[in-house]
Amino acid sequence: MANSAQARKRARQAVKQRAHNISLRSSLRTAVKRVQKAIAAGDKAAAQSVYQESVSVIDRIADKKIIHKNKAARHKSRLSQQIKALAAA
């Protein structure tokens, strides 16, 4: 347990920040799932529009360093590949 006043305050702040980060990470997962659901439905136009919205969410969370920028790029790349494959099929 924290012994100094400064350490106690940092512990309180860490709890609040962790809760905020968890909510941001949850919104990222929701955005990715929305794209995957649109892809599963087979509607390319809808998938592309949802993908564009999700890209901004993914980038925003990567900019805040909630996830690594390479992980954000990997998510975007895989979703984009799936949308492109939808057109070919």
DSSP file (Angstrom, degrees, kcal/mol; ACC not computed):
  #  RESIDUE AA STRUCTURE BP1 BP2  ACC     N-H-->O    O-->H-N    N-H-->O    O-->H-N    TCO  KAPPA ALPHA  PHI   PSI    X-CA   Y-CA   Z-CA
    1    1 A M              0   0    0      0, 0.0     2,-0.1     0, 0.0     7,-0.1   0.000 360.0 360.0 360.0 151.3    0.0    0.0    0.0
    2    2 A A        -     0   0    0      1,-0.1     6,-0.0     5,-0.1     3,-0.0  -0.415 360.0-170.9 -68.3 136.2    1.1    3.6   -0.7
    3    3 A N        +     0   0    0     -2,-0.1     2,-0.2     5,-0.0    -1,-0.1   0.803  61.7  59.6 -99.3 -35.0    2.8    5.2    2.3
    4    4 A S  S  > S-     0   0    0      1,-0.1     4,-2.3     0, 0.0     5,-0.2  -0.550  84.0-117.6 -95.9 162.0    3.2    8.9    1.3
    5    5 A A  H  > S+     0   0    0      1,-0.2     4,-2.3     2,-0.2     5,-0.2   0.882 116.7  53.4 -61.7 -38.3    0.4   11.3    0.4
    6    6 A Q  H  > S+     0   0    0      1,-0.2     4,-2.4     2,-0.2    -1,-0.2   0.914 109.1  47.7 -64.0 -43.4    1.9   11.6   -3.1
    7    7 A A  H  > S+     0   0    0      2,-0.2     4,-2.0     1,-0.2    -1,-0.2   0.875 110.6  52.0 -67.4 -37.3    1.8    7.8   -3.6
    8    8 A R  H  X S+     0   0    0     -4,-2.3     4,-2.1     2,-0.2    -1,-0.2   0.915 110.8  48.1 -64.0 -41.7   -1.8    7.6   -2.4
    9    9 A K  H  X S+     0   0    0     -4,-2.3     4,-2.6     1,-0.2    -2,-0.2   0.921 110.5  50.7 -65.1 -43.4   -2.8   10.3   -4.8
   10   10 A R  H  X S+     0   0    0     -4,-2.4     4,-2.3     1,-0.2    -1,-0.2   0.875 108.8  52.8 -62.5 -36.3   -1.1    8.6   -7.7
   11   11 A A  H  X S+     0   0    0     -4,-2.0     4,-1.6     2,-0.2    -1,-0.2   0.914 110.2  47.6 -65.1 -42.3   -2.8    5.3   -6.8
   12   12 A R  H  X S+     0   0    0     -4,-2.1     4,-1.8     1,-0.2    -2,-0.2   0.919 113.2  48.2 -63.0 -43.3   -6.2    7.1   -6.9
   13   13 A Q  H  X S+     0   0    0     -4,-2.6     4,-2.7     1,-0.2     5,-0.2   0.875 107.8  55.6 -65.7 -36.7   -5.4    8.7  -10.2
   14   14 A A  H  X S+     0   0    0     -4,-2.3     4,-2.4     1,-0.2    -1,-0.2   0.875 105.2  52.4 -64.7 -36.7   -4.2    5.4  -11.6
   15   15 A V  H  X S+     0   0    0     -4,-1.6     4,-1.9     2,-0.2    -1,-0.2   0.930 112.2  45.0 -64.2 -45.4   -7.6    3.8  -10.8
   16   16 A K  H  X S+     0   0    0     -4,-1.8     4,-2.0     1,-0.2    -2,-0.2   0.920 114.4  48.4 -64.3 -43.9   -9.5    6.6  -12.6
   17   17 A Q  H  X S+     0   0    0     -4,-2.7     4,-2.7     1,-0.2    -1,-0.2   0.882 109.3  53.2 -66.4 -37.8   -7.2    6.5  -15.6
   18   18 A R  H  X S+     0   0    0     -4,-2.4     4,-2.3     1,-0.2    -1,-0.2   0.908 108.1  50.3 -63.4 -41.7   -7.4    2.7  -15.8
   19   19 A A  H  X S+     0   0    0     -4,-1.9     4,-1.8     2,-0.2    -1,-0.2   0.895 111.8  48.3 -62.7 -39.8  -11.2    2.9  -15.9
   20   20 A H  H  X S+     0   0    0     -4,-2.0     4,-2.0     2,-0.2    -2,-0.2   0.922 111.4  49.5 -66.0 -44.0  -11.0    5.5  -18.7
   21   21 A N  H  X S+     0   0    0     -4,-2.7     4,-2.6     1,-0.2    -2,-0.2   0.876 108.0  54.4 -63.3 -37.5   -8.6    3.4  -20.7
   22   22 A I  H  X S+     0   0    0     -4,-2.3     4,-2.1     1,-0.2    -1,-0.2   0.904 108.0  49.3 -63.2 -41.1  -10.8    0.3  -20.3
   23   23 A S  H  X S+     0   0    0     -4,-1.8     4,-1.9     2,-0.2    -1,-0.2   0.884 111.6  49.0 -67.3 -37.1  -13.8    2.2  -21.7
   24   24 A L  H  X S+     0   0    0     -4,-2.0     4,-1.8     2,-0.2    -2,-0.2   0.914 110.9  49.7 -66.0 -42.4  -11.7    3.4  -24.7
   25   25 A R  H  X S+     0   0    0     -4,-2.6     4,-2.1     1,-0.2    -2,-0.2   0.864 109.1  53.4 -64.8 -35.0  -10.4   -0.1  -25.3
   26   26 A S  H  X S+     0   0    0     -4,-2.1     4,-2.3     2,-0.2    -1,-0.2   0.897 106.5  51.3 -65.4 -40.7  -14.0   -1.3  -25.2
   27   27 A S  H  X S+     0   0    0     -4,-1.9     4,-2.2     1,-0.2    -1,-0.2   0.856 108.2  53.5 -65.9 -33.2  -15.1    1.2  -27.8
   28   28 A L  H  X S+     0   0    0     -4,-1.8     4,-2.2     2,-0.2    -2,-0.2   0.942 109.6  46.8 -63.0 -47.4  -12.2    0.0  -30.0
   29   29 A R  H  X S+     0   0    0     -4,-2.1     4,-2.4     1,-0.2    -2,-0.2   0.881 111.6  51.7 -64.0 -37.4  -13.4   -3.6  -29.8
   30   30 A T  H  X S+     0   0    0     -4,-2.3     4,-2.2     2,-0.2    -1,-0.2   0.912 108.5  51.1 -64.1 -42.5  -17.0   -2.5  -30.5
   31   31 A A  H  X S+     0   0    0     -4,-2.2     4,-1.6     1,-0.2    -2,-0.2   0.909 111.6  47.2 -62.1 -42.6  -15.8   -0.6  -33.6
   32   32 A V  H  X S+     0   0    0     -4,-2.2     4,-2.3     1,-0.2    -1,-0.2   0.907 111.5  50.9 -65.7 -41.9  -14.0   -3.7  -34.9
   33   33 A K  H  X S+     0   0    0     -4,-2.4     4,-2.4     1,-0.2    -1,-0.2   0.861 105.2  56.7 -65.4 -35.0  -16.9   -5.9  -34.2
   34   34 A R  H  X S+     0   0    0     -4,-2.2     4,-1.9     2,-0.2    -1,-0.2   0.904 109.2  46.2 -62.5 -40.6  -19.3   -3.6  -36.1
   35   35 A V  H  X S+     0   0    0     -4,-1.6     4,-2.4     2,-0.2    -2,-0.2   0.931 112.2  50.3 -66.8 -44.8  -17.1   -3.9  -39.2
   36   36 A Q  H  X S+     0   0    0     -4,-2.3     4,-2.4     1,-0.2    -2,-0.2   0.867 109.4  51.6 -62.1 -36.2  -16.9   -7.6  -38.9
   37   37 A K  H  X S+     0   0    0     -4,-2.4     4,-1.6     2,-0.2    -1,-0.2   0.899 109.9  49.0 -66.7 -40.6  -20.6   -7.9  -38.6
   38   38 A A  H  X>S+     0   0    0     -4,-1.9     5,-1.0     2,-0.2     4,-0.8   0.873 111.7  49.7 -65.8 -37.4  -21.1   -5.8  -41.7
   39   39 A I  H ><5S+     0   0    0     -4,-2.4     3,-0.9     1,-0.2    -2,-0.2   0.913 108.6  52.3 -66.4 -42.7  -18.6   -8.0  -43.6
   40   40 A A  H 3<5S+     0   0    0     -4,-2.4    -1,-0.2     1,-0.3    -2,-0.2   0.828 103.7  58.0 -63.5 -31.1  -20.4  -11.1  -42.4
   41   41 A A  H 3<5S-     0   0    0     -4,-1.6    -1,-0.3    -5,-0.1    -2,-0.2   0.746 108.3-129.9 -70.7 -22.6  -23.7   -9.7  -43.7
   42   42 A G  T <<5 +     0   0    0     -3,-0.9     2,-0.9    -4,-0.8    -3,-0.2   0.537  62.5 133.9  88.9   7.3  -22.0   -9.5  -47.2
   43   43 A D     >< -     0   0    0     -5,-1.0     4,-2.3     1,-0.2    -1,-0.2  -0.808  33.9-171.7 -94.7 106.0  -22.9   -5.8  -47.9
   44   44 A K  H  > S+     0   0    0     -2,-0.9     4,-2.5     1,-0.2     5,-0.2   0.901  82.4  51.4 -66.7 -41.9  -19.7   -4.2  -49.2
   45   45 A A  H  > S+     0   0    0      1,-0.2     4,-2.0     2,-0.2    -1,-0.2   0.920 113.2  44.9 -63.0 -43.7  -21.0   -0.7  -49.3
   46   46 A A  H  > S+     0   0    0      1,-0.2     4,-2.4     2,-0.2     5,-0.2   0.900 112.1  53.0 -65.6 -40.1  -22.2   -0.9  -45.7
   47   47 A A  H  X S+     0   0    0     -4,-2.3     4,-2.3    -9,-0.3    -2,-0.2   0.897 108.8  49.8 -62.6 -40.4  -19.0   -2.5  -44.6
   48   48 A Q  H  X S+     0   0    0     -4,-2.5     4,-2.1     2,-0.2    -1,-0.2   0.901 110.9  48.3 -67.2 -39.9  -16.9    0.3  -46.2
   49   49 A S  H  X S+     0   0    0     -4,-2.0     4,-1.5     2,-0.2    -2,-0.2   0.916 114.4  45.4 -67.6 -41.1  -18.9    3.0  -44.5
   50   50 A V  H  X S+     0   0    0     -4,-2.4     4,-2.2     1,-0.2    -1,-0.2   0.871 110.5  56.0 -67.2 -35.8  -18.6    1.3  -41.1
   51   51 A Y  H  X S+     0   0    0     -4,-2.3     4,-2.3    -5,-0.2    -2,-0.2   0.909 103.9  53.1 -61.7 -43.2  -14.9    0.7  -41.8
   52   52 A Q  H  X S+     0   0    0     -4,-2.1     4,-1.2     1,-0.2    -1,-0.2   0.900 110.8  46.5 -61.2 -40.8  -14.3    4.4  -42.4
   53   53 A E  H  X S+     0   0    0     -4,-1.5     4,-1.4     1,-0.2    -1,-0.2   0.898 112.6  50.8 -65.8 -39.8  -16.0    5.3  -39.0
   54   54 A S  H  X S+     0   0    0     -4,-2.2     4,-2.9     1,-0.2    -2,-0.2   0.836 101.2  61.7 -69.6 -32.6  -14.0    2.6  -37.3
   55   55 A V  H  X S+     0   0    0     -4,-2.3     4,-2.8     1,-0.2     5,-0.2   0.907 103.6  49.7 -61.1 -41.1  -10.6    3.7  -38.7
   56   56 A S  H  X S+     0   0    0     -4,-1.2     4,-2.3     2,-0.2    -1,-0.2   0.896 111.8  48.4 -66.3 -37.6  -11.0    7.1  -37.0
   57   57 A V  H  X S+     0   0    0     -4,-1.4     4,-2.1     2,-0.2    -2,-0.2   0.937 112.9  48.0 -64.6 -46.3  -11.8    5.3  -33.7
   58   58 A I  H  X S+     0   0    0     -4,-2.9     4,-2.0     1,-0.2    -2,-0.2   0.925 113.9  46.3 -61.0 -46.2   -8.8    3.0  -34.1
   59   59 A D  H  X S+     0   0    0     -4,-2.8     4,-2.5     1,-0.2    -1,-0.2   0.897 110.4  53.2 -64.6 -40.4   -6.5    5.9  -34.9
   60   60 A R  H  X S+     0   0    0     -4,-2.3     4,-1.2    -5,-0.2    -1,-0.2   0.900 111.3  45.8 -62.3 -40.9   -7.7    8.0  -32.0
   61   61 A I  H  <>S+     0   0    0     -4,-2.1     5,-2.2     1,-0.2     6,-0.8   0.849 112.2  51.0 -73.2 -33.3   -7.1    5.2  -29.5
   62   62 A A  H ><5S+     0   0    0     -4,-2.0     3,-1.4    -5,-0.2    -2,-0.2   0.877 106.3  55.5 -69.3 -36.6   -3.7    4.5  -31.0
   63   63 A D  H 3<5S+     0   0    0     -4,-2.5    -1,-0.2     1,-0.3    -2,-0.2   0.835 105.6  51.9 -63.6 -31.8   -2.8    8.2  -30.7
   64   64 A K  T 3<5S-     0   0    0     -4,-1.2    -1,-0.3    -5,-0.2    -2,-0.2   0.413 114.9-121.3 -83.9   2.5   -3.6    8.1  -27.0
   65   65 A K  T < 5S+     0   0    0     -3,-1.4    -3,-0.2     2,-0.2    -2,-0.1   0.780  75.4 129.9  61.6  30.6   -1.3    5.1  -26.7
   66   66 A I  S   <S+     0   0    0     -5,-2.2     2,-0.3     1,-0.2    -4,-0.2   0.863  84.2  15.2 -75.6 -38.4   -4.1    2.9  -25.4
   67   67 A I  S    S-     0   0    0     -6,-0.8    -2,-0.2    -9,-0.1    -1,-0.2  -0.910 100.0 -93.9-126.1 160.1   -2.9    0.4  -28.0
   68   68 A H     >  -     0   0    0     -2,-0.3     4,-1.9     1,-0.1     3,-0.3  -0.401  30.5-121.2 -72.2 149.6    0.3    0.3  -30.0
   69   69 A K  H  > S+     0   0    0      1,-0.2     4,-2.2     2,-0.2     5,-0.1   0.821 113.3  55.1 -62.5 -30.9    0.3    2.0  -33.4
   70   70 A N  H  > S+     0   0    0      2,-0.2     4,-2.2     1,-0.2    -1,-0.2   0.860 105.6  51.4 -71.3 -33.6    1.3   -1.3  -35.1
   71   71 A K  H  > S+     0   0    0     -3,-0.3     4,-2.3     2,-0.2    -2,-0.2   0.897 109.9  50.2 -67.1 -39.2   -1.7   -3.1  -33.5
   72   72 A A  H  X S+     0   0    0     -4,-1.9     4,-2.4     2,-0.2    -2,-0.2   0.922 111.2  48.5 -62.6 -43.9   -3.9   -0.3  -34.9
   73   73 A A  H  X S+     0   0    0     -4,-2.2     4,-2.5     1,-0.2    -2,-0.2   0.879 110.0  52.6 -63.7 -38.0   -2.4   -0.7  -38.3
   74   74 A R  H  X S+     0   0    0     -4,-2.2     4,-2.4     2,-0.2     5,-0.2   0.912 109.4  48.6 -65.5 -43.0   -2.8   -4.5  -38.1
   75   75 A H  H  X S+     0   0    0     -4,-2.3     4,-2.3     1,-0.2     5,-0.2   0.947 113.9  46.2 -60.1 -48.7   -6.5   -4.1  -37.3
   76   76 A K  H  X S+     0   0    0     -4,-2.4     4,-2.3     1,-0.2    -2,-0.2   0.900 112.9  50.1 -63.3 -41.1   -7.1   -1.7  -40.1
   77   77 A S  H  X S+     0   0    0     -4,-2.5     4,-2.4     2,-0.2    -1,-0.2   0.923 111.6  46.7 -64.6 -45.5   -5.2   -3.8  -42.6
   78   78 A R  H  X S+     0   0    0     -4,-2.4     4,-2.0     2,-0.2    -1,-0.2   0.899 113.7  47.9 -66.3 -40.4   -7.0   -7.1  -41.8
   79   79 A L  H  X S+     0   0    0     -4,-2.3     4,-2.0    -5,-0.2    -1,-0.2   0.911 111.6  50.9 -65.6 -40.9  -10.4   -5.4  -41.9
   80   80 A S  H  X S+     0   0    0     -4,-2.3     4,-2.3    -5,-0.2    -2,-0.2   0.903 109.0  51.4 -63.2 -41.8   -9.5   -3.8  -45.2
   81   81 A Q  H  X S+     0   0    0     -4,-2.4     4,-2.3     1,-0.2    -1,-0.2   0.898 108.8  51.0 -60.9 -41.1   -8.4   -7.1  -46.7
   82   82 A Q  H  X S+     0   0    0     -4,-2.0     4,-1.1     2,-0.2    -1,-0.2   0.879 109.8  49.6 -66.0 -37.6  -11.7   -8.7  -45.6
   83   83 A I  H  X S+     0   0    0     -4,-2.0     4,-1.0     2,-0.2    -1,-0.2   0.899 111.4  49.0 -67.7 -40.3  -13.7   -6.0  -47.3
   84   84 A K  H >X S+     0   0    0     -4,-2.3     4,-1.3     1,-0.2     3,-0.5   0.881 108.6  53.0 -65.5 -37.9  -11.7   -6.3  -50.5
   85   85 A A  H 3X S+     0   0    0     -4,-2.3     4,-1.8     1,-0.2    -1,-0.2   0.775  99.6  64.7 -68.1 -25.5  -12.2  -10.1  -50.5
   86   86 A L  H 3< S+     0   0    0     -4,-1.1    -1,-0.2     1,-0.2    -2,-0.2   0.866 101.4  49.3 -64.3 -36.6  -15.9   -9.4  -50.2
   87   87 A A  H << S+     0   0    0     -4,-1.0    -1,-0.2    -3,-0.5    -2,-0.2   0.878 110.2  50.2 -70.4 -38.3  -15.9   -7.8  -53.6
   88   88 A A  H  <        0   0    0     -4,-1.3    -2,-0.2     1,-0.2    -1,-0.2   0.837 360.0 360.0 -69.8 -32.7  -14.0  -10.7  -55.2
   89   89 A A     <        0   0    0     -4,-1.8    -1,-0.2     0, 0.0    -2,-0.2   0.477 360.0 360.0 -77.4 360.0  -16.3  -13.4  -53.8
